């Protein structure tokens, strides 16, 4: 049985908000992933727009987002950075808490 469109689409995700906040583009994530992660622009776009991804893909997106952000930070800022996890980025991942979540890296993005 195929899932309906409604079961696969979850609307704009927090990933999108964070990418805007950190001034990152889809291309920045693709480049940060390099040959190791082999991420495509289409995969990043689907993640931002809320297409339900597999657990492995949500983990990959989180790793690549963190790598892209780390490339923009100074050595002092890197020590203060708290990596994002899939539950910070995607509303459909177990453990997502929309009301309780706050960005512990917000001050770092502002200081850039």
N, C-alpha and C positions, 0 to 999 in steps of 0.2 A: 504494500500500500504506500503510495507516494504522499509525502507531506504536502499540506496545502501551503500556498504562498504566505498566509498569515502565520503559520507555525514556523516559518523560516526567516521572516523579516521582523526585526525588533526596533527599527527606527535608529536615528543617530545615536551613536554610542559615546561614552565618556572618552574613548580613544580620540574621537574627532575633536572634542573640546580641548584635550591635552595637546594635541598636535597644533591646534590654532594658538593655544597659550604659549607653547614653546617655539612657535613660528616654523614648524616643520611641514614639509610637503610629502606627498606620497613618494616622490623620487628620493628624498632624503632617507626615507626608511629602506627603500630598495638598495640604495648605495651602502647604507650602514650594514645591511645584511650580507653584502658581498657574495662571494661564491659559496660560502659555507651554508648560509640560510636559503639561498636561491628564492627570494621573495619577488613576486611580480607586482607591478602597479595595480593590476586588476584585483589581486588578493587584498592589498592594502585598502583599496577603494571599497571593496565588499565589507571589510572589517569595520571601516568608518561608518558606513551606511546602515549597519545592523544586520547583515546577512549572518545567520547562525553558522559559526565555524566549528570545526572539530577541536577537541582539546589540544591536540598537537599544534594546530594552526594558531590557536589563541596564545599558547606558550611561545611560539615563534614570534608572533607580533609583539608580545611583551618584551622579549629579548632584544629584538631589533629596535623597538622604541627606546629602550634603555641605552642601547649602544649609540643611537643617533643623538640622544641628549648628552651623553657623556662626552661626545666629540666636541660639544659646544661649551663645556665647562672648564674652568681653571682647575689646577691641582687642589687648591683649597676647597673649591666648591664640590669637587668629586668626593672628597671625604665626607661631606654633609649630605650627599645625595642618597635617597632611599629608593631602591629600584621598584618600579611598578610591577604588579602581578596581574594575571588575567582577571582576577576578581575586581581589580581597580579599574579595568578598562571596558568590560563587557557586562551588560545588564542581565544576560541569560546564564552567566556562569555561577555555579554554586558559591555562596558566600558573599555575593554582591549586596552591598548595603548602601542604597542611594542616600538615605537620610543621615546616616552616621559618618559617612566618608568625608574626609577633608584631605586636601593635597598637602602632604608634608614637605613637598618640594616647591611650593608656590613662591617662597621668598627667593629661591635660587633663580627661577625664571625671570623674576622682576629685576634682579641685580645684573643680568647680562648686559 
